[in-house]
Amino acid sequence: MPQLRIHFTDLDLARTRLKLEMDLMWEIVSSVQLLQHAEEGACFDPWRRRIRDRVSRDRVLRSAVRTLMTVAPHATYFPDFLTPALDTTDIDVAVDAVLSVPSGRRAHEVSRLRPADGAAANWLNELAAGKVPALRHLRQALRVYFRSVIEPKLQTIDGGLQKEWADGAQRYLKAGPEGLLRWFSPAATWEPPILTIDYPFDRDLHLGGRGLVLAPCYFCVHHPVALADPRLRPILVFPIAAGTRLLAAGHGDGGNLSALLGATRATILRAVVSGCSTTGLSKLVGVAPATISHHTGVLRAAGLVTTHRHERAATHTITPLGLRVLTSSPVDAEKPVPPLRG
């Protein structure tokens, strides 16, 4: 599997931190990409249905979504200038930062996009050239999308992030920066001085004394994401735990699941919503792989998880029955939501 390898010095390790503020632009970009595929249905299909319904009835929102899908495609690349390095919860400040990027950088980053649609390509050419109508169109799209899609869900997003921030802070207090690097993602492995992450393509990132910002993101899925340009401030945006996301969205059971299954098995069941290996669960729960195998065996016997083995690796995934136990509604009975097309 391709990997991202992040190379640390002692100074980088000392400067590694957890971002404790919501990043509006990462949430916007990640959610736009989430609308372009149908994965992570257990967590996001109800949300996709609501947005798809609103897009079908609202011409202004439909235009905004199409515009943002053009500039932030679900692909291995999207422009870094869409996610500027700033700490703000003010959408106007964030949009101003996006639009104030130097013209040369914007032109270079936009030029790497390859849309199939002719009208989209023309608009991107105008955006790369800094044409005022194109910039105004992007500003309008970002503001409309935020007000219509993100703002109504801010309380849910914040609830999920608060849990992640609390967990990360505890890890940092107990084990320092290395504790964060071992905690934040089952897809990551910390073997000093290199952090290795499962990634869509092979890449090396040398921090060079700048440190690393770890930023949890509600709408990020699958794997952590780094900026494309290695010269920019290093940040690694990572998905919050699937179980945390479900609970924040109001689909969870509070403490009832722990009372039913026990705390460890409840944590495992939440973690395998998106699929997770035995090794990943061991890192997440903090127990030995043999203990994880025992617990997943019990869950499998109860029909709550399935296990698929490939060579020496085992991947555990929640079943429809497991979802019914985990969530407050019969998620599996609903048809998957197809991706929106720009």
N, C-alpha and C positions, 0 to 999 in steps of 0.2 A: 504494500500500500504506500502511495506517495506520502511524504512527510514534510512538515515545516520544522526546521531545526533552528532554535534561537540560542545564540551563543552569549553567555554571560561572563563578565569579569566580577571581581569582588565588589567593585564600585557599583556595577549594575545591580547586583543582588541587594546592596544596601539601599538603592534607589527604587526598588520594586515596591509598588503599592497597589492597593485596591481602591478603585474609584467609588466613592460613596455618594455620588450624585447621579440622577437619571440623565442620560445623554439623549436629548430629543432627536437629534439628527440620526443617530444610530438606530433609534427605535423606528423612525420614519422609513429609513432606507431598508431596514430588515423586514418591516411589515409589508412594504411594497413588493419586495422579492418573495415574501411568503404568499402573496396573492397570485404569484405566477406559477406555483406548483401546488400539488394536492397532498403533499406529505405532512406528517405530524397531525393527522386528522383527529385523533382523540382530543388534542388540546385546541385545535384551531378550526375545525369544520363549522361549528356553530357561528363563530366570528366571521368566517368566510361567507357563510350564507347571508348574514346580515349586511355585509359590505356589498356583496353581489346584488342583493335586492335594492340597496340604496343607489348603487351605480346605475342600475337599469332605469331608475325613476328620476335621477338627478343629472341633468346634462352637464352642469358645471363640475360636479364631482367626477363624472365620467371623463371629462377632458383632463382634469387634474391627474387622475389615476393613469390615463394613457401617457401623459407627459412624463410622469415619474417612472413608469415602466420603461420608457424609452431611454432615460438617462441613468436608471439604476436597474438594469436587467438582472434576472436570475441567472448569473453566469459566474465564471471564475474571476471576472474583472468588472469593477465599476469605479467611477472616478473618486479619488480621495477627497477632492474639494467639497464633496457633499457631506462629509463628516469632519468638520473643522475641530481643532483642539481648543475647546472652551468649555467652561462650566457655567451653564445657564439653563433656567427653566422658562425663559422668555422666548417664544417662537420668533418674534420679530428680530431679536438680537441674533438668534441662531441663523435666520435666513439672511440677515445682513452680512454675517460672516461668510456664508456660502457664496454670496454674490460679490464680495469684495476681494476674492482671490485674485492674485496677479493675472493679467490677461494671458501671458505666455504659458503659465502653468495650466490655466483652464483650457487653452487651445490644445496643449499637448495631451492632457488627460482625456478630453472629449474625443480627440482624433483616434483613440484606441477603441472606441465603440464601433460596432459594425451592424447597424440595424438593417433588417431586410426590407422594411417598408420605405418607399421613396420619400413620402412626406416627412417621416421621422428623420431620415437622413438629412433632408433639407433643413429642418429645424435645428438639428445638432450642428450642422455647418454654420448656421447663423449664431448659435450659442457659442461655438468655438471662436467665432470672429468677434464676439462681444457686441453683437447688434442689440440695441436697446429693446426692441420689441421681444426678442427671444429671452433676454434677461427678465423683463417684466412678466413674461409668460411663466417662466420658472418660479419667480417669486409668488405669483398668484397660485400656481399649482401647489407649492409647498404650504402656503397658508390655508388654502381650501382643504387640502388633505389633512392637515393637522387638526383643524377645527371640526371636521366631519368624522374622521377615523380615529385619531389618536386621543384628542382631548376627552371624548366621552369615556375612554377606557383608562384614563390616567390613574384613577384610584386603584384599579386592578393591577396595572403595571407597577405602581408604587408598592402595593402589597407584596407582590412577588419579589421585587428588588430588595425590600426591607429585610425579608427573610434571608436572602442571599448575602446581603451586607452583614447581617448579624452572624451568620455562619462563618463568613470569611474573616470577620474581625476576631472571632474566637480562635480560629486557626492561627491567625497572625500573633495573637497574644500568647498562645501556647508554644508555637514553633517558629515564629519569625517569618521572614520572606519565603524561606524554603517550605514552610508549612502551607503558605498560599499556593506555591507552585505545585505542590503534591495534591492539593485539594480541589482546585477550581474546575477541573474537567476530567472525566474518565478517559477522554481521548488523548490525554497528555501524560508524559512520563518525564520525571525530573531525575536526571543522572548528571550531577555537577561535572562540568559547568554548562551542560546543554539541556535545554527543554525541548523535547520531541513531541510533536502533535500530529495526529492523523490529519491529512490535508488533501485538497483536490489535486495538487501538483507538488513536485519536489521544490524546496526552496530553503535557502539559508539566510538568516537575519542576524547580523552582528550588531549588538547594542552599542558597543564602543563607549561605555561609561554613562550612557544616557538613562539607564534604568528602563523599567517596563511598567506600564499602567495596565492593570487587569480590570476590565469593565464588564460587569454582568449586563445582559440585555434580554428583555422579556421576549422580543420577537425573533431573536437569533435562534437558529436551530442547527442540528447536526454536529457542527464543529466550530471551534473558535475561528475568528477572522482577524487578520492583520491588514494594515494599510499596504497598498501595492508599492508605494515609493519608500525604500528603506531609509531615505534621508529625513523623512518626517519623524515627529516625536513618536517613539514606539508605543503602540497600544495594541492590546489583544482583547477583542470583544468576544465574550463567550456566552453560551446559552445558560439560562438558569435551569435548575433541575426540573424535569418534567412534572414530578409530583408537586413541587412548589408552585409551578404554574397552574396546575389543575386546582389546587387549593385556593390560590389567589383569585381564580376566575369563578369561584363559587361552586365548583363541581366536586369539591372534596368532602370528606366526612368528619373533619376536625379530628378529635381524638378517638373516635369510634373504631377506626380501622386498627389502631394500635391495641385497643382493648380486645378486638376480635382475633387478631393474628399475632400480637406481640410487636414490640417496637421495631425489632430488627427486620422481621418479615414484612411489616408495613412499609418500611423504608425501601426494601428491595422491590416490592410491588410497584411503588411509585416510580422507582428508578428505571424499571424495564418497560415503561410506556413506550419509549422510543427504541427499546432494545439495548442491551448492555451485556458485556462479557463478564465472565466470572472474575477476571482480574480487575476490571473496572468497578464491579460491585465491591470487591474486597477493599479497594482504595476508598470508595465512597463511604462504605459503612464502617471501615476501620477494624475488620476482623479478617482472619486467615481465609484463603481461598477454599480450604477444606470445609470451613464453617459455612461459607456461602453455598457451596455445593449441597450441604445438608439442608439448608433452608430452602434453596430453590427446588430440591427434591420434594420437600413437603408441599410447597406451593404447586409444583407440577402434578403431584398426586391428587391435589384438590381441584385441578383443572383451571388454576388461575394463571399459570405461565406455561409456555412451551420452551423447549431447548433444542437448538440446532447446533450440530457439531460439524466442524470443518477441520480436518487434521487434528491438532491438539487443542484447538480453541473451541469454546462453547459460548454461544450467544443466547441470552434469555429474553423472551418477548412476552408481553402480557396477552392474555386471551380475551375474547369477547366477554366471557364470564368474569374474568379479572377486572375488566373495565366496569362492568355493572357493579361489582363490589366496591371499586375505587371511586366511582363517580355517582352523582345524584340522579342521573338520567341514563336511559338505555342508549348510550352513544353508538353502540355497534349496530343498532337497528336502523340508523339513518344512512342514506346513501352518501358515498363520498362526494365531496364538492370538487368539481373540475376547476382547474386554474382559470383565472381571468386572462384574457388576451388583450394586449394593447391595440 
